[in-house]
């Protein structure tokens, strides 16, 4: 009789212990599942964050692409091209722009007037800043208006290179020239930013840029 009681007690204890172990096992399974779910959610979140960063980087690259000129590599700015041209052919720079056709397409063309009044076209490589050549323009005879503009430029506080540097804050400078508006001579500048072309006027004495309202 006592043996049956002891066996029954041991059996009951075993059942209780087994139930507890099962309960713990079930609890462990639930915890593992929760951890796996949490880890999976974190991985997805991290991937989303990485995608957002990549998207922002792509947008920044696109913005930079929009601001580049049509030069070969776009490494040389208008100001640098003007400086290189003046070092090669000293004088007064009256304009600078990028050739868009012919054998010189993609190079800077800087017009310089020397002390003797001769006007020279200086070609500057847009990828290296190397002067490719210079020739005197014999077909462009200066009239009274040209001479007045040149006289004004020679007495200007700000030259073409300095104006190109100032205008770079508005976008990529693609052209610098001279504008005569009813006898008032000023620098004219063209910039490109986010695929939008803008035109500016710059006073010879102050260098202050104002957007051309006719743009």
Buried (B, 14 or more C-beta within 10 A) or exposed (E): EEEEEEEEEEEEEEEEEEEEEEEEEEEEEEEEEEEEEEEEEEEEEEEEEEEEEEEEEEEEEEEEEBBEBBBBEBEBBBBBBBBBBBEBBEBBBBBBBBBEEEEBEBBBBBBBBEEEEBBBBBBBBBEEBEBEEBEEEEEEEBEEEBEBBBEBBEEBEBBBBBBBBBBBEBBBBBBBBBBBEEEEBBBBBBBBEEEEEBBBBBBBEEBEBEEBEEE
